[in-house]
């Protein structure tokens, strides 16, 4: 079929390839635990010739997706309830299993109630739009799902400098002049930023919001399950009664699929009536619900968090000793490279050494800040951490990498919101 009407997709794809920005799906076969994989030998996808590779690019931070207790819980839910919900929750897709998971989430988050969505993306998009704020104040590096929620809300969106509570307060002060007394203001931010690994100053964000009567919404996708009672940064900072809307996913630390909102009884009642991504979506599949419940229970009682943070410390120290610039302060360790082609070269080199940590390039991150994002799992062994560090050390020598220590990472065109 020939491209028509000026779309010329072939040229557009070729241009992405030339700039080192084209992506392709690469199926893998899981080997034993999820820390090891082999490429699927089918089709035209390059194989690893049977060689096992270590995965340092997953969001399964506690390694619970390969835990047999979580897998058995998913199987039990499929056997007892079915493989799919069959309809939206408001029709016939609601089950007791969904309600039990929501009670478990609310208990951990310290809220009156929770509501499960089909994905974290759906939860963000649907919630921001359903709240229908007049003005949204959004961190410039918020996740794309928050950005799209802002667009769908059709609200005035004010973008403030990344993780800068002073800039947020100043923006709110400026917007106060001439504001109608009944305007609804919403401040929305990630807690842990997925490509930078840093943490929003939630205490000071809440302070600024409270001075102006604004609500606060926090996306805990990359924090839920890793702190007190398997909570996130909101729980670590004791802010459950100051953050009006807590969002999380079930697809990262909680090893399943789906997303959720936690908050007041009235918030949940409002969302289940007005959030289009909830109302018009089939309920979350029961196996995912069963797996998430078990993973949440294990995360609360597990010593895997301690093991994860030990691995994080060893990797960060080792990479910085080798001369790499490592961003952030969490389990996400972005190794800043700069140029897209250099980042691709580093990712390919690591893969050749048996370590999967792909390059992250624009538009996911800003131009000139391409990186390799390293994310260890609690289930990695000390020997596997050493192998990862050895691969990076060899790359430093063989690729003659010169990290730019002055470069900063701000202003993504896909993650961040444009005012």
N, C-alpha and C positions, 0 to 999 in steps of 0.2 A: 504494500500500500504506500502510495506517495504522499508525503506531507503536503497539506493544502492550506489555503487561507492564511498563509504567512507564518504558520507555526514553526516550520523548519526545525523539527526536533533533533534531527541528525546533527545539524550545525551547532545547536545549543549543547548537545551532549559532548560533541567533539571539543567545544570550548571549555567545558568543565574538566575534561580529561587533560587538556593542555595546561590548565591552571592547577592541576593536582587536586581537583575537587570532586571528581566523579567517584561514586560509590557503587558497590555491587554487593548483592547478597552472597554469603559464603556459608552454606550449611555445614554443620559439624556433627560428629558423633561423640556422644558423651562416653568417656571411659572411666569406669569406677565412679569416683566422686567428681563433682563438677569442677574441681580444680584442674582436671586433666581432660583433654579432648583430642580427637583426630578429625581432620577434614573428611567430609563425606566424599568417597571416591566416585560417586555417580556423576553423570553429565560431563560438562566441560570445565567443572571447577577444579583447579589445581589441588592435588592431594599432598599429604605429608608423607606418602609412601609408608604408611603404617606407623610412623613415629608419633609417640605421644607428646603433646605440648601442654605446658602449664598455662592456665588461664589467670591473668592478672588484669582482667578487664570487666569482670562481672559485678553486678550490684547485689549478689547473694552474699552479703558481707559475713554472715555467721555460718554459711555453708549448710543451711537447713533444707535447701531444695533437694539435696541428695540424702537427707536423713530418713532412715526407713520408717521411723514413727510418723513423720509427716506424709510420706508416701502411703502408708497404711491408712492414715486418716482420710486422705483423698479417695482411696479405693472404697473405704467404708461408706463415705458419703455418696459415691456413685452407685453402690449396691443398694443403699437404703433409700435414697431420694431420687437418683437418676443422674444421667450425665449432663443434662441441661435443665434450666429452669422452665423452659417451654413458653414463657410469656413474660411480659413486664411484671414487676412486683405488684403494681396496682391492679393487675388483672388476675392471673392465677399463678404467677411466678414467685410468690412470697412463701417462704417456708420457715418453720421453727428454727432450722439451722441458721438462716440468715439473721434472725433475731438474737439467737444466742451469741453469734459472732459480734453483732453490734453492741450487745451488753458487755462483752469482754473488752471491746475497744474502749467504750465509754469509761469503764472502770479504770483501765490503764491510763487514759488521758485525763481523768479527773473531771469528767463532764456529765451532764444529765443524760445525754443520749448521743448516739452515733448513727450514721446512715451510710450503707455500702453502695458504691457505684460500680459500673462495669470496668472502669479504669481510673487511674489517677488523673489522666487527661480529662476524662468526662467529668470527674468531680470538680476540677478547677474551672473548666469552661462553664459548666452548668451553674455552679455556685455563684461565681462572680456576676454572671448575667442575671441570675434570679434575685440577687440582693438589690439589683437595680440602683446602685449608688448614683448620686449626681456628680461626684468627683472621686476619682481613684488616684491615690499616690502609690506609685509602683517603683521598686528598685530597678535600676537600669539593666541588671543582669538576671531578672526573674525568668523563670522557665517559660518556654514557648506556650504552654497551656494557659499560664496566667495572662500572657500577652493576648492570646486569642479570646480569653474570657473578658478582658478589658474591651476589646473591639466589639464583641457581641453585646456587652452591656450598654454600648452607645453612650458612655459617660465621658465627661471631660477627664482625660488622663494626664496626670502630671508625673513626669519621670524625675526621680531624684538620684543623685550620685550614689554609686554602689556602696552599700553598707555604711552610709554617712548619715547618722541620725541628726547631726547639725544641719545638713543640707535639707533633710526632710522637714525639720522644724521651721527653717527659713522659708521653704516653699509653702508650707501651711500658713505661715504668718502673712506672706504676700497674697495668698489666695483668700485670706479672711477679709481683706478690704473689698467691700462691695458684695460679699456673699449674702445670699438670702438666709434668714435665720433657721429655716427648716430644711436646709440642704443636708443630704446624707453623704458623709465622707467615709471612705474605706481606705485604709492603709494595707497593702498586701506585699508580702515578701517571702521568699524562701528562707528557711532557717539555715540549712546547709546548701551551698550552691554547688551544683553537680559537676561543673567543669572547672571550678576554681578551688573547691574544697575548703572555703572559708565560711565563717558563721556570722549571721546578721546580729547586730547589737540589739537584741530584742528588748532588754530592759529599757534602754533609752528610746527605742521606737515606741514602746507603750507609753512612756512619759510624754513624748511629743503628741501622740494621738489623744491622750486623755486631756491635755491642755486645750485641745480643739474639739473635743466631743466626738472624735472619730472612732469607728470600729477598727479592730486589727484582725487581719487574716494571715495565718502563717502556714506555709507549705512545708511539711516535715517529711517529705518523701524520702530524703536521704539521711534522716535522723531517727525515724521511728524504729524502735526495737533495739537501739544501741545504748540507751541510757536507763535511768532509774525505772524500774517496773516495765521495762521494754518500751519506755516512752521515748520522747525526743528532747530537743533543746528546750522546748516550753516546759517540760517536766523538770529538766535539769536546773532551770532557772527559777522554778516555782511560780510560773506565770499563768497557770491554767485559768485563774479567775480574772485575768486581765486581757487574755486573748479570746476574742469572741468566736473565732472560727479557726479550728485546727484541721488541716488536711493531711492525709497520709496515703501511702500506697500499701498494697498487700503483695506487690510483685518484686520487692527488693529484699530487705532483711526478712520479711515474713514469707518469702519463698513460694508465693502462689500467684494470683492475678487479681486485679481489681484495685479500687481506691475507696477512700472513705472521708466523710466529714464528721467531726466531733464538736459538739457545742451544746447549747441549751435545748430544752424540749421544744420551745417555740421555733428555734432555728430549723431543727429537723422537720417539724411539721410543715413549715413554710417550704422547705426544699422539696420534700416528697410530693408537694402539690404544684410546684412551679418550676423546678429545675428540669428543663426539657431533656437534658442528657440522662436524667433518671427516669422521668415519666415515660419517655418513648423508647427506652432500651429494655431488652430482655434482662431479667434478673441474672445476677452473677451465677455461673455454673456451680452446682453443689460441690463437685470435687475441689474447686478452688476455695470455696467457703470452708470445707472441712480441713483442707491443708493449712489455711491461714489460721484457723483456731488452734490447731496443734502447734504450729510454729510460734504463735504468740505465747502460748503456755511455756514452750521450751525456752524462748528468748528471755522470759522473765526469770526462769530458774537456772539458766545455763551459765557456766563459767566461760563460755566461748567469747563473751565480750572481752574478758581479760586477755585471752589469747590473741584476739584481733588487735587490740591496742598495742600489745607487745610486738606483733609483726609490723604494725604501722611505724612504731618507733625505730625498729631495726632498719626498715627500708628507707625511711627519711634520712636517718643518720648516714647510712651507707651511700645513698645517692648524692647527698650534699658533700660528703667527703670526696667523692669522685669528681666533683666540680659541677654537677648539675644544679640548676635552679629549680627548687621544688616549691610550688605554691601551697597555700592553704594551711589548715590546722586540724584536719579531720582524717577519717579513714581514706579519703580521696586524695591522692598524691599526683597532681598534675606536674609533669616534667616539662618545663617551658623550653621550646625549641625556637619558635619564631616563624620561619618560612615554611609554607605548606609542603614543598617538595623535600625539604630537610626532615620534616616530621615524618613524612611517608617513608623516607629512607631509613630512619631510625626504627619505625614500626616494622618494616620489612626485615631489617637486620635482626631485630629481636626474635621475630618469627623464625628466621633461619637458625637461631640459637635455641629454639624450643620454647620461647616465651611469647604468649599472645598478649600484646598491649598495643592496640592499633592507634594510629595517629588520629587526633581530633583536629579538624580544620574548619575554616569558614564554610557556611555561615553559622555553624554551631558556636564558634568562638570568633572574636574579632580578627580582622586582617592583621597579619604580622604577629599573632600570638598563638600560632599552631603549637600543639603539644602532644605528648604521649601521656595518657591518663592511666595511672597505675592504681589499682584497687585490690589490695590483698583480701583474703578470706581467712576466717578463723581456722578453717580446716587445712590451710597450707601447713606444711611441715617446716621446721627450721632449715632443713636441707634444701627445700624448694625456695625459700627466701634467699638462701645463698646462691642458688642457681640463677635467680632473677637478677641479683646484684652483679654476678659474674658476667651475665649477658650485657648489662648496661656498661660495665667497665670495659669490656671488649669493644663495644660500639664507640665509646669515647675515643679509644685509640685508633680503631680502623676507619672510622668515618671523619675523624678530625673535627669533631663538633666543637663549636665555640659559642656556648650559651650567652645571650645578651643579658647581663645582670641588671641593666637599666630599663629593660622593657616592662611595661605594665599591661595588665589585661583588663580592659574596660570596653563597654560599648558594643556588644554583639548585635548584629543586624537581625539574627533569628531569635536568640534568647531574649534580648532586651527589647523594651518598648520604645518606639519612636514617638516623641511628642508632636 
